Amino acid sequence: MKEQFISDDFKFPVTLAITGASGTVYGLRVLQFLLENNYRVEFVISESASKVALDEIGLILSLSPAILKEQVLSYLESKGKKNINKNLLNVWEFNDISASISSGSYRTSGMMIIPASMGTIGAIASGTSDNLITRAADVCLKERRKLVVVPREMPLNTIHLENLLKLSKIGTIIAPACPGFYHRPENLDEVIDFVAGKILDLFGFDHNLFKRWKVDSNLLAVN
Ligand SMILES: Cc1cc2nc3c(=O)[nH]c(=O)nc-3n(C[C@H](O)[C@H](O)[C@H](O)COP(=O)(O)O)c2cc1C
């Protein structure tokens, strides 16, 4: 397998979690990009994410890692155009707090939570570490690794805002699932790709999921 690490930062896997906020497709699109481009991924979904995935895109996602892995790979293969090396995907069970990513001694290149529910954001902000997602995020924070959360809620109450501010103050990158339209998307896939691409930018992954302002096209709108 040809490795395509773009810097030393990516010699370790990236942790990707999907929680029960709306927008399962964003997390799956980022996962597709990472696997298609030969990056290793530690993957975990919450119980609520499984429910939302079924509601939103009719995708059945088991909480059993072995089954979940097959379901996710099958979905990605139906969407993608490139082959995926299955060995790059490590799937964990939501409550498996003995998973490798539960420990700071297991090195990762950071973690992205896409989408991040307000429940999970509140739990991370209060440090409960009561499931693998909140624990792995807590590990990133204590080890000073990159943590990107992609909230999706509207409108926001004061508790949401306070939790987001608290996380931002300790270095978490808050990247709301807010698609721009200045790249003139022509379909839903292009809207999804915009959000996925912005998240990938935050980690420094090289991609062409969207046209860049005043670089790739004669875009007329202002952002
Ligand atoms: C269809 C559906 C859509 C939801 N959308 C959101 C959302 O956009 N943002 C959010 O914070 N919670 C949303 N929720 C509620 C969360 O799933 C719920 O708070 C859950 O407890 C979060 O658990 P988790 O953080 O462990 O995934 C949604 C629930 C359902 C069933």
The ligand as an SDF file (V2000), in Angstrom:
LIG
                    3D

 31 33  0  0  0  0  0  0  0  0999 V2000
  -33.2790   12.7080   14.2550 C   0  0  0  0  0  0  0  0  0  0  0  0
  -32.5610   13.3670   15.3960 C   0  0  0  0  0  0  0  0  0  0  0  0
  -31.8600   14.5230   15.1770 C   0  0  0  0  0  0  0  0  0  0  0  0
  -31.1760   15.1480   16.2180 C   0  0  0  0  0  0  0  0  0  0  0  0
  -30.4680   16.2670   15.9350 N   0  0  0  0  0  0  0  0  0  0  0  0
  -29.7260   16.8500   16.9100 C   0  0  0  0  0  0  0  0  0  0  0  0
  -28.9030   17.9660   16.5970 C   0  0  0  0  0  0  0  0  0  0  0  0
  -28.8390   18.4490   15.4580 O   0  0  0  0  0  0  0  0  0  0  0  0
  -28.1290   18.4690   17.5900 N   0  0  0  0  0  0  0  0  0  0  0  0
  -28.1090   17.9500   18.8510 C   0  0  0  0  0  0  0  0  0  0  0  0
  -27.3630   18.4640   19.6870 O   0  0  0  0  0  0  0  0  0  0  0  0
  -28.9110   16.8970   19.1870 N   0  0  0  0  0  0  0  0  0  0  0  0
  -29.6980   16.3220   18.2370 C   0  0  0  0  0  0  0  0  0  0  0  0
  -30.4850   15.2310   18.5290 N   0  0  0  0  0  0  0  0  0  0  0  0
  -30.5620   14.7770   19.9320 C   0  0  0  0  0  0  0  0  0  0  0  0
  -29.3880   13.8810   20.3230 C   0  0  0  0  0  0  0  0  0  0  0  0
  -29.3720   12.7120   19.5310 O   0  0  0  0  0  0  0  0  0  0  0  0
  -29.5430   13.5050   21.8060 C   0  0  0  0  0  0  0  0  0  0  0  0
  -29.3270   14.6590   22.6090 O   0  0  0  0  0  0  0  0  0  0  0  0
  -28.6110   12.4180   22.2370 C   0  0  0  0  0  0  0  0  0  0  0  0
  -28.7910   12.1650   23.6270 O   0  0  0  0  0  0  0  0  0  0  0  0
  -27.1600   12.7360   21.9940 C   0  0  0  0  0  0  0  0  0  0  0  0
  -26.3860   11.6410   22.4240 O   0  0  0  0  0  0  0  0  0  0  0  0
  -24.8590   11.4760   22.0260 P   0  0  0  0  0  0  0  0  0  0  0  0
  -24.2060   12.7690   22.2810 O   0  0  0  0  0  0  0  0  0  0  0  0
  -24.3410   10.3890   22.8990 O   0  0  0  0  0  0  0  0  0  0  0  0
  -24.8180   11.0750   20.6010 O   0  0  0  0  0  0  0  0  0  0  0  0
  -31.1970   14.5910   17.5140 C   0  0  0  0  0  0  0  0  0  0  0  0
  -31.9150   13.4080   17.7280 C   0  0  0  0  0  0  0  0  0  0  0  0
  -32.5830   12.8110   16.6920 C   0  0  0  0  0  0  0  0  0  0  0  0
  -33.3360   11.5350   16.9510 C   0  0  0  0  0  0  0  0  0  0  0  0
  1  2  1  0
  2  3  1  0
  2 30  2  0
  3  4  2  0
  4  5  1  0
  4 28  1  0
  5  6  2  0
  6  7  1  0
  6 13  1  0
  7  8  2  0
  7  9  1  0
  9 10  1  0
 10 11  2  0
 10 12  1  0
 12 13  2  0
 13 14  1  0
 14 15  1  0
 14 28  1  0
 15 16  1  0
 16 17  1  0
 16 18  1  0
 18 19  1  0
 18 20  1  0
 20 21  1  0
 20 22  1  0
 22 23  1  0
 23 24  1  0
 24 25  2  0
 24 26  1  0
 24 27  1  0
 28 29  2  0
 29 30  1  0
 30 31  1  0
M  END
$$$$
